Amino acid sequence: MRRALSHRGPAFTAPASIAAARSQVRFPSLLTREASARRRRPSRAELGRRARLRGLPAVKQGSTHMNVARTRISLALALAATLLGATAVLADGDPYYSNGINPSGVRTPVPAPIPVPVEEADWYFRGDFAAGFGASPSVNIIGLNYAGQVPGGAVESNSFEPSFTGGVGVGYVWASYFRTDLTVDIHSLMNTELTGGTADITLTDKTKFMSTILLANAYYDIRTGTPWTPYFGGGVGFAVNQLTRNLDFTSVTTPAANVSAGNRTTDVQFAAAAMIGTSYEFSSFFAIDVNYRYLYIGGSEVGLKPDVASSTAIGSFNEHQIRAGLRFYVN
């Protein structure tokens, strides 16, 4: 059996070197305190003495540290205020992005908006209908007037109004406020007639008038930002007038004086117009047009055949028209 070791016995004494090393390990603060003592900063009195020797004012150690800290805090606050002010100016009053997306403050230009093209038609077609009033041209017989051979004279009857006009046209839009078009209108048939007679003399002298008007027009549109567009304009051109005259003069007592003659003539006369009105655009391709038009048509004359020295002269027309029409825009 093994003998159990006993803890009793003489105490073990460590050598002196080991004891010294152990004391150094267990008490390192002693060495630290000694080193700290060697590196100890000079006292205020020592600093004052050194300053007097150098000819400088004494410096308080605590005040120096406070001044440095104070300076650093002031610089930091000033820099922060500058950055915040620049950010606010850029975000509110400068056309650049600076709302935190670009904290460095480097200006980034805002891209210009892309313009949206507005589709506006250039060409358009139109159709119009008008009712005319006030056209009372003069009617004169030039040469032999058979109405003077009727006892008691003849009765003149005219049918110049109301008149009607219908037409079509094609136009071009040069700008948002300026356009032009060419129109062709056909004027309704108008009549003037002389009738009279007795038991042995009868007279019928009838003249028909019809005109085709071709005009080149220009308009100034006043844009209102709404579908309504007032405008005014004018046009010049020519009118192709057609006159037809038929004369029947019968005398029972003088058969040799009987006349039955007729004739048709076509001539070209100056024409002009002035317009003011408004249009309403239902869409960019369709509009309704209502306007007033003053129309001028030069007068014409028609004679008789065969070899009858008598002519009917119809004077110029000055007609006031109320027109309504449609416009169809195409690209």
C-alpha positions in Angstrom: 0.0 0.0 0.0 1.1 3.4 -0.8 1.6 5.7 2.1 -0.4 8.9 2.1 1.7 12.0 2.0 1.3 14.3 4.9 1.1 18.1 4.6 2.8 18.4 7.9 6.5 19.1 8.1 8.9 22.0 8.0 7.8 25.0 6.0 9.4 25.7 2.6 11.4 28.8 2.4 11.8 30.4 -1.1 15.0 31.8 -2.2 15.5 35.6 -2.0 15.5 36.0 -5.8 12.3 34.2 -6.2 10.8 36.3 -3.4 11.8 39.5 -5.1 10.4 38.4 -8.5 7.2 37.3 -6.8 6.8 40.7 -5.1 7.3 42.4 -8.5 4.6 40.3 -10.1 2.1 40.7 -7.3 2.6 44.5 -6.8 3.1 46.1 -10.2 1.6 49.3 -9.0 4.7 50.2 -7.1 6.7 50.4 -10.3 4.0 52.4 -12.0 3.9 54.9 -9.1 7.7 55.4 -9.3 7.6 56.0 -13.1 4.7 58.4 -12.7 6.6 60.2 -10.0 9.5 60.6 -12.4 7.2 61.9 -15.2 5.3 64.2 -12.9 4.5 67.5 -14.4 6.0 70.6 -12.9 3.8 72.5 -10.5 2.4 75.9 -11.1 5.1 77.6 -9.1 7.7 75.8 -11.2 5.9 77.0 -14.4 5.7 80.5 -13.1 9.4 80.4 -12.2 10.3 79.2 -15.6 8.2 81.8 -17.3 9.8 84.6 -15.3 13.2 83.3 -16.3 12.1 83.4 -20.0 10.4 86.8 -19.7 6.9 85.3 -20.5 3.7 85.5 -18.5 2.7 82.5 -16.5 0.4 80.1 -18.3 -2.3 78.3 -16.5 -2.4 74.7 -17.5 -6.2 74.3 -17.0 -7.0 77.5 -18.9 -5.0 76.4 -21.9 -7.0 73.2 -22.3 -10.3 75.0 -21.9 -9.3 77.6 -24.6 -8.4 74.8 -27.0 -11.7 73.0 -26.3 -13.6 76.2 -26.7 -12.0 77.0 -30.0 -12.8 73.5 -31.4 -16.4 73.7 -30.3 -16.8 77.2 -32.0 -15.3 76.0 -35.3 -17.6 72.9 -35.3 -20.7 75.0 -34.7 -19.7 77.5 -37.4 -19.1 74.7 -39.9 -22.4 73.1 -39.1 -24.3 76.4 -39.4 -22.7 77.0 -42.8 -23.6 73.6 -44.1 -27.2 73.9 -42.9 -27.6 77.3 -44.5 -26.2 76.2 -47.8 -28.4 73.2 -47.8 -31.5 75.3 -47.1 -30.6 77.8 -49.9 -30.0 75.1 -52.4 -33.2 73.2 -51.5 -35.5 76.3 -51.5 -34.2 78.9 -53.9 -31.7 77.2 -56.3 -32.7 75.1 -59.3 -30.6 72.2 -58.2 -31.1 69.0 -56.3 -29.9 69.4 -52.7 -32.4 67.9 -50.4 -30.2 65.3 -48.8 -29.6 63.4 -52.0 -26.5 65.4 -52.7 -25.1 66.3 -49.2 -21.8 67.5 -50.6 -23.6 70.5 -52.2 -22.3 69.8 -55.7 -24.9 71.4 -58.0 -26.7 69.0 -60.3 -28.6 70.8 -63.0 -32.3 70.0 -63.3 -33.1 68.6 -66.7 -35.4 70.7 -68.9 -38.9 69.2 -69.4 -39.4 67.4 -72.6 -42.0 69.4 -74.7 -45.1 67.4 -75.5 -45.9 67.8 -79.2 -49.3 69.2 -79.9 -50.9 67.7 -82.9 -52.5 70.5 -84.9 -53.8 70.0 -88.4 -52.4 72.1 -91.2 -55.1 71.7 -93.9 -58.8 71.9 -93.5 -62.0 71.6 -95.6 -65.1 73.7 -95.1 -68.7 73.8 -96.1 -71.0 76.8 -95.6 -74.5 78.0 -96.0 -75.7 81.6 -95.9 -78.8 83.7 -96.0 -78.5 87.2 -97.5 -80.4 90.4 -97.0 -80.1 94.0 -98.2 -79.1 93.2 -101.8 -81.2 95.7 -103.8 -79.2 96.4 -107.0 -80.4 98.9 -109.4 -82.1 97.7 -112.6 -82.0 99.9 -115.7 -83.1 99.4 -119.3 -80.5 100.7 -121.8 -81.7 101.4 -125.3 -85.2 100.6 -126.4 -87.5 100.2 -123.4 -90.7 98.4 -124.4 -92.3 99.3 -121.1 -92.7 102.8 -122.4 -94.9 101.5 -125.2 -97.5 100.1 -122.8 -100.3 102.5 -122.0 -100.1 103.3 -118.3 -96.6 101.9 -118.1 -95.4 98.5 -116.8 -95.0 97.2 -113.3 -91.5 96.2 -112.1 -91.1 93.3 -109.6 -87.8 92.1 -108.2 -86.9 89.1 -106.1 -83.4 89.9 -104.9 -83.9 89.0 -101.3 -83.8 86.9 -99.3 -81.1 85.2 -101.2 -79.1 82.1 -100.4 -75.5 81.0 -100.9 -73.9 77.7 -100.5 -70.2 76.9 -100.9 -67.2 74.8 -100.1 -63.5 75.6 -99.6 -60.0 74.4 -98.7 -57.7 76.2 -96.3 -54.3 76.1 -94.7 -53.3 77.0 -91.1 -50.0 79.0 -91.2 -49.9 79.7 -87.5 -52.1 79.4 -84.5 -53.5 82.9 -85.2 -53.4 83.0 -89.0 -55.0 80.9 -91.8 -56.1 81.3 -95.3 -58.6 79.5 -97.6 -60.0 79.4 -101.1 -63.8 79.3 -101.3 -66.3 78.8 -104.1 -69.9 79.9 -103.5 -73.0 79.6 -105.7 -75.5 82.4 -105.3 -79.2 81.6 -105.6 -81.2 82.7 -108.6 -82.6 86.3 -108.6 -85.2 87.8 -110.9 -86.3 91.2 -112.1 -89.5 91.4 -114.2 -91.5 94.1 -116.1 -95.1 93.3 -116.8 -98.0 95.3 -118.2 -100.6 95.4 -120.9 -104.0 96.5 -122.2 -106.6 94.9 -124.3 -104.3 94.9 -127.4 -100.8 95.3 -125.9 -99.0 92.9 -123.5 -95.5 93.0 -122.2 -93.3 90.5 -120.3 -89.7 91.3 -119.8 -87.9 89.0 -117.4 -84.2 88.8 -116.4 -82.6 86.1 -114.3 -79.4 86.6 -112.4 -77.1 83.9 -111.0 -73.5 84.2 -109.8 -70.6 81.9 -108.8 -68.1 83.6 -106.5 -64.5 82.6 -106.0 -62.6 84.2 -103.1 -59.2 84.1 -101.6 -59.6 84.7 -97.9 -57.3 85.4 -94.9 -58.3 85.3 -91.2 -56.8 86.4 -87.9 -57.8 84.0 -85.1 -58.0 85.3 -81.5 -57.0 82.4 -79.3 -58.8 82.4 -75.9 -57.5 79.2 -74.4 -61.0 77.8 -74.8 -62.8 76.0 -77.6 -64.2 79.4 -78.7 -62.1 81.3 -81.2 -63.3 84.7 -82.4 -61.8 85.9 -85.7 -62.1 88.5 -88.4 -60.9 88.4 -92.0 -61.4 89.5 -95.6 -61.3 88.1 -99.1 -61.0 89.2 -102.7 -61.7 87.5 -105.9 -64.1 87.5 -108.8 -67.7 86.6 -109.6 -68.9 84.8 -112.7 -72.3 86.3 -113.4 -74.8 84.7 -115.7 -77.8 86.7 -116.9 -80.7 85.4 -118.9 -83.3 87.8 -120.4 -86.5 86.9 -122.2 -88.8 89.6 -123.8 -92.3 89.1 -125.2 -94.0 92.2 -126.7 -97.3 91.7 -128.5 -99.4 94.4 -130.2 -102.8 93.4 -131.7 -103.1 96.7 -133.6 -99.5 96.7 -134.8 -98.3 93.2 -135.5 -95.1 94.4 -137.1 -94.0 95.7 -133.7 -94.2 92.3 -132.1 -90.9 91.1 -130.5 -90.0 87.8 -128.9 -86.3 87.7 -128.1 -83.9 86.3 -125.5 -80.3 86.1 -124.7 -77.9 84.7 -122.2 -74.6 86.3 -121.2 -71.7 85.5 -118.9 -69.1 87.9 -117.7 -66.6 88.2 -114.9 -66.8 90.9 -112.3 -64.8 91.9 -109.2 -65.9 90.4 -105.8 -64.9 91.0 -102.2 -65.9 90.1 -98.7 -65.3 91.0 -95.1 -66.1 88.5 -92.3 -66.3 88.5 -88.5 -67.4 85.6 -86.5 -66.4 82.8 -84.1 -65.8 79.1 -84.2 -66.2 76.3 -81.6 -63.8 73.4 -81.8 -65.4 70.1 -80.7 -62.0 68.5 -81.2 -58.7 69.3 -82.9 -60.2 68.0 -86.2 -63.7 69.4 -86.2 -65.2 72.9 -85.6 -68.4 74.7 -86.3 -68.2 78.3 -87.7 -70.8 81.0 -87.4 -70.1 84.4 -88.9 -71.4 87.6 -90.5 -70.2 88.3 -94.1 -70.5 91.4 -96.2 -70.4 90.4 -99.9 -69.8 92.6 -102.8 -70.5 91.5 -106.4 -70.0 93.7 -109.4 -73.0 94.3 -111.7 -73.5 92.9 -115.2 -75.5 93.7 -118.3 -77.4 91.5 -120.8 -78.8 92.5 -124.2 -81.2 90.9 -126.6 -80.9 89.0 -129.8 -81.5 89.1 -132.7 -80.6 92.7 -133.3 -82.7 94.3 -130.7 -81.1 97.5 -129.2 -82.2 96.9 -125.7 -80.2 95.8 -122.7 -81.0 95.2 -119.0 -78.2 96.4 -116.7 -78.2 95.1 -113.1 -76.1 97.1 -110.7 -73.6 95.9 -108.0 -74.7 93.8 -105.1 -74.0 94.8 -101.5 -75.3 91.9 -99.5 -75.2 91.2 -95.7 -75.1 87.5 -95.0 -75.4 85.3 -91.9 -73.4 82.2 -92.4 -72.9 78.9 -90.6 -70.6 76.1 -91.6 -68.3 73.2 -90.6 -64.6 72.9 -90.7 -62.8 69.5 -91.0 -59.0 69.6 -90.2 -56.7 67.1 -91.7 -52.9 66.5 -91.5 
